[in-house]
Structures are given as structure tokens and as C-alpha cells.
Amino acid sequence: KMKEINLLPQTVNPIKYQVKFEPDLKKFNYSGEVHTEIEIAKATSSILLHSKNLAISESYFTEVEDGKVMKIDAILIEFDLKWTTLKITFERELKKGCGQLFIKFQGTLNNQMTGFYRSEYISSNGEKKFMASTKFEPIECRQCFPCFDEPSRKAIFEIKLKIDADLTGLSNMPEKEQTLLKNGKKAITFMPTPPMSTYLFAMCIGEFDYLQGITNNGVAIRVFTPPGRKNLAAFALEVGLKTLDVYDDFFKI
């Protein structure tokens, strides 16, 4: 018997996600905001996307009408636990064209090694520490933030992390900007990704050491480890450097 599949309507498609995350590695939770630039192919009063184990505290839609930005508030938020979807109904119909969907959300850093989760390790001085990382393949990005979590729905990701100033934040792309904030925090903004599937989005927050090498074509590769263990990264770095060189040569990049 084939597994039942329920796909999102093709009438609403993501173009770009602008997501802010603020994880708490002591309370094992996080808050976030996402502005999703979307294209609406057919006028609708509701948007259906994916969400799993998340709390939604605010949502609205903005579109341009006669040169003015119009804010359209959500009046109903409904979850489907079977299909892990989120339906947001608005106070009036959203017209055909491009607009931006805003959602404020909260989640838990789970210990199930899926979605946005926590991992523990023992530091060099014997202290238990935690890091946060992600595993979204095949369809678990919906556990991290509300999104169109289907591989064919490719979009650009612009990620911003607000974390403790002594921690390192990593994502798919290089850092664009880092700003020191009050109360011992910092904000890291990453460069936009190419259009990609949700399961390819990744991030990691914690204390890290790293080893770095340069491929024959001048690409820097870093392998990150818990503090004091970068000696264990030598083999991974060696394989990574050789593999990328092979790929570059094979695909003529």
C-alpha cells in the first residue's frame, strides 16, 4: 500500500525566507520571526504551509496597493496535526501577485536529533555543555520554523542569529555582518543562499574549535569540533579537501 501524500497548493509559492532565531541553550527553547516573500498565483483569503511542534504568537500579510504597503491581519490560525500544516486565514482576500507573510513563533530545542535540536558534550575541564544544531532531511525544517517544507519549493534563505557573545554561530553561507549587542549578546547576519530546498538549510550554535585547509582551487574548508578536540578533525579535513577538488575537476567548476 502506497503511503498517502498531501502536498501544499501550488497557488502560493515562497521566493525568499528572512528568518531571525534567538536560541536559549540553558532553557532549551528559542524564539523567532520569519518574513516570507511569496508569490500568489490566485487570490485567496488563507495560506497553507508547514509547522510542527511550534507555537505561533503573531501573523500578518503585507502587500502593495496603489503604491502603499497594506497590512492584513490574521484572524484565524489552525493546525493540522496529522499533516503538520498551518492554515492562516486573513481578514480579507490576498490579491494575486507578490507579498510578504510575517510569522512570530516559538519552539523547543529537542533531544531527538531532528529539526532544531540540542546535543551535549563534555568540555576539556569535565563540564557538561550543550550546542544546538539542525537536521531537516527529508521534511523536518517545519520543526524549526513555519515554511513550505517540500523539496520542490526552492527559495532563498537569509538567516540572522541572536546568540550569546561567547558562542559561535554557523549556517550555510559566510557571515555578512556581526554586531555586539547589550546584555552579552551578538547578532550574526549571513549572506543570502542560492534558491534551495528547505532540507538543505542548516545552522549550528555553540563553542567550537576548527581545523582549516585550502583546496587546490583556493576554497577554504573548515571542520568544526567541540573545544579541545580539533585534533580529531584531521581526517575529515583531508577527505573534504580531496573530495571537493575531485568534484571541481569532474564538474569543471
N, C-alpha and C positions, 0 to 999 in steps of 0.2 A: 504494500500500500504506500503510495507516494505521500510525503509529508505535505500538509496543507500550507500554502504560501499566501500571504496577504501583503501586497505591495501598496505603497502610498500612491495617491492620484498623481498623474503626470501634469496636472494643470497648474501645480505650484512647484517651482524648482529653485534650489539655492544657487547663488552666484558666489557669495563670499560670507564667511563667518568671522566676526570680530569678537573674540572671547577673552574675558578677564577672569582669572582664578585667584582666590586667596585661600590657600590650604592652611590648616592648623595641625601640625604634627604632634601636638600634645593632646588635643581633644579628638583627633581623628575625624575631622569633618572639614568642609570647605564651603565657601560661598562663591557665587559667580554671576556674571552678566554676559549675555550674548546678543549682539546686533547682527542679524542675518539679512543680508541683501538678497532679495528673492525676486523672481520674475513670475508674474501671474498671467497665465495664458487665457483664463476665462474668469470673469468676475465671480466673486464668491464672498460669502459672509463668514467663512470659517477656514482655518488652516489646520491640516493634519500632519503631524511629524512624530518622531520617536522620542520617548522618555521612559527611563526605567529607574526606580528607586530614588527619584528626585522629588524635592518639594519645590513648587512654583509659587512665588510670592507676588509677582507683578508681570503684566504683559500688555503691550500695546503695539499698534502698527502705525507707521508714518508713510505718507505718500505726498507727492507734489500735485497740487491742484491750483491752476491759474497762477503759477509762479510762487505759491505759498505752500509751506510744509504743513500738512494737516495731520494731527494726532488722532487716532481712532482707538478708543479704549476697548480692552477685552471685557466682556460681560459674563462669560462662562468658560470655565476650564474643566475639561473632563479627561479622565484617564481610562484606558482600556488595559487591564492587567494581563489579559490573555495575549494580546498583540503588542504590548508595551508601547502603545501610542498615546499621544497627547493631542486632544482636539481643542483648539482655541476659537471661540466664537466672539465676534466683534459687534459693536453697537450699530454698525451699518455696513453695507456691502463694500468690499475692497474692489477697486476697479482694475481692469486689465492693464498690465504694464509692470514696471519695477517699483519696489517699495522696500521698506525695512521693518523687520519683525524684531521687537525687543522682548527679552525674557530675563527676569531675575530668578535665580534658582539656588538651591542649597542641596548638598549631598554628603555622603559618608565615605571616608577612606576605608573601604572594607578590607578584610583579610582573606579574600577568596582568590587572589591573583587574577582578577579580571576587572575590566572597567578601570576606574581610578582607585588604586589600592595602596595599602601600606605594607612595607616589608621591614623586618627587624634584623639587626646585626649587632655584633659585639665589637665595641671600639677597641683600640690598641691598649687602653687602660682598663679594660674589662667592664665597661659601662654599656648597658643596653641602649641602643639608639634606633631611630626609625627614619625611613625615607619613604617618599611617595612616588609611584610610577604608574604607567598605563599599559594595558594590553587590550586592544579593541577588536582584533580579528576573531571571528568574521563580522559580527554585528553587535559589539558591546560598547561602541562610542556613546550610545544612548544612555549608558550608565554614568557618563561623565557630564554631559550637558545635552539639552534638547536639540536634536538635529535631524536631518534627513538621512537616516543611517542605512542606506542601501549603496552597494559598491558603484552602481551606475550614476549616482548623484554626486558627481565630482564638483568641488568648489575650492576656492582659495581660503586658506586659514591665516588669520592674523591674531597672534596669541600674545597676551600680556599676563605676567605673573607678579603677584604681590606676596613676597616671602620675607622671612627673617633675613637680616642683612648678612649674617654669617653663613648662610646656606648658598648652594649653587642651584641654579635653575637651568634646565636643558629642554630643548624642543627640536623640531625638525630642521629649523633654519638657524643661521647665525644671529647673534644679538644685533639689534638695531640701535637700542638705547638702554642705558641703565641709570636709574635715578635713586639717590638716597632719600628716604622719607623720614618722617618723625617716628617716634616710639620704636626704634630699632628695626625698621622695615626698609625694603628696597623694592623698586618696580623694574622689571625686566620686560622690554618690548622686543619681540623677534620680527625679523623680516618676513614679508608675505611668502607663503608657499606657492608653488605652481598649483593649478587645479588638480585635486586628488580626491580619492575616496576617503570616507571617514575612518576606515580601519587603519589607514596609514598615518594618521595624526598620532603624535607621541609627545610625552613630556615626562620629566623626572626632576624631583626636588630633594635635596639632601646635602650631606657632607661628602665630598668626593676628592680623591686623588686621580691623576691620569698619567698615562704614557702617550706620547705623541710621535708620529713619524710622517714623512712626506713621500708620496708616491713618485714614480719616475716622471709623471706628468705634472708634478707640482701641487697635488691635492693633499691638504693636511688631514690626517686621521687621528682621532683621539680615542683611547679606550679608558673608560672611567671605572674606578673601583672604590670601595669603602676606604676611608683614610688608613694609611699604613699598609695597604695591600697591593700597591701598583706593580710590585714585582711579579704578581700573578697574571698581569695583563700582557706580558711579553709575547707569548704565543699567539694570542688573539690579535695583537697589533701586527705581527709578522704575516699572519694569514690574511688579515684585512688589506694590508698594503699590496700583497701579491695578487689577491683576488681582484681588487679594483683596477690594477694595471692590466690584468687579463681582459676584464670587461671593456676597458677603454680601448684596447687594441682590437678586440673582436668586433665591437660596435662602431669603431672608427670615430670615437668621441674626441 
